């Protein structure tokens, strides 16, 4: 059995805790490998390595640090197929989608090549008599990232690329469900010229997470995962005095206005609702057609499209729409939600529960499911399902549809499909959700903007990637200087002002 350990101080390190977790191939349902789950002692060893490596790395000029990112981007291109294969094997997503996962991380690495510019401070000459003032951005020291299973390449890169480009050392605690790719990424950073110990990967579960949250030498923690754990990490990390940002779950709505191009809206819904088997925090899981006529037209076009979605293991070629769910537990949870939806009275227009993948009967495949007549009080509307299940909630008016999205506890992404500029503008201005698409179903901002949800989808005050990442992973120091020629004789007892 393949053993997946840690990557500490530039070396592969076997686990010593004696605790392991199974890593599955979701397509076959077989155990692929075992990942070691770190104890506090192993985490401490990684932090000691990071502490030893950080001062020299932080003092390395930003252009040299940027060159490491540049080389890393080249290496990602070189190893794209290998990385995508490893990613699909443990996650289950199709190979083209796995490449998308890697490329969305690579684009953040490209953004980080701009570190010398992004880290520039400010300077005021003559801020007072003979006084100059300037500010600098300095790295925090040792920082950590805790990441989810659904983007095992992209989200680790969203975390460690800006952190190390800013001069920090990093401890990555990836998901224990698909741990191979994060280690491969750390190997590539080493090959790109990152000094050993600057980027460490510690595999583990709650014990490793708690160790990170309580450790006095970790200055900041970036987390992505489910909301319950995001809230836990945020409160425990903040209580320990750290800078913390946590990104949680989602329930993304897509409003379809009566004037929308219905074919485009249906294309958007099948891609955004069922791609990656719905295991995306920006997946559309609620479609809100406005007006009975729009709803009927939508269901008429959408139902056959959902019935005919192509499901396959990643090895079957590139034309599948989606693959299996990540684990047997995920399968049971998603199926349980569909059962619950039926029980609560929603209309199950497409029932994928009995789907079986020929030749892969033990895989974690579930067919696409589509619910109509879903209402606000139903569990399948209130909770995140994280599977290939789309709920249609019929709204009578635009105001009702807007209120629906605004009243939901999650606020990650939202979209509106319309040809009307006034409606689109009003929607974008009033909606209380972090990322908004106008005729764009998955409005994930590009690397040079920032990514973050509102309400119970995001905790903390800075977003991921873009300029916010450089703010999160640095702290500002402001220096006021005056030289002897500018100093008046005598002590001053009144607070200096600019009067
Ligand atoms: P998860 O919350 O189960 O796990 C996330 C991380 O937390 C993992 O590293 C895991 O090991 C750790 N963890 C799990 N249980 C823990 C516990 N009890 N105590 C401490 N740490 C614990 O999430 P997941 O299932 O891996 O990922 C799916 C979730 O992530 C979905 O809710 C999805 O919406 C969300 N997500 C959000 C974003 C975003 O940017 N908002 C992006 C991707 C995924």
Boltz pocket constraint, residues with backbone or C-beta under 6 A from the ligand:
constraints:
  - pocket:
      binder: B
      contacts: [[A, 146], [A, 147], [A, 148], [A, 149], [A, 150], [A, 151], [A, 173], [A, 174], [A, 175], [A, 176], [A, 204], [A, 205], [A, 206], [A, 209], [A, 210], [A, 224], [A, 225], [A, 226], [A, 227], [A, 229], [A, 230], [A, 247], [A, 248], [A, 249], [A, 250], [A, 280], [A, 281], [A, 384], [A, 386], [A, 412], [A, 453], [A, 457]]
      max_distance: 6.0
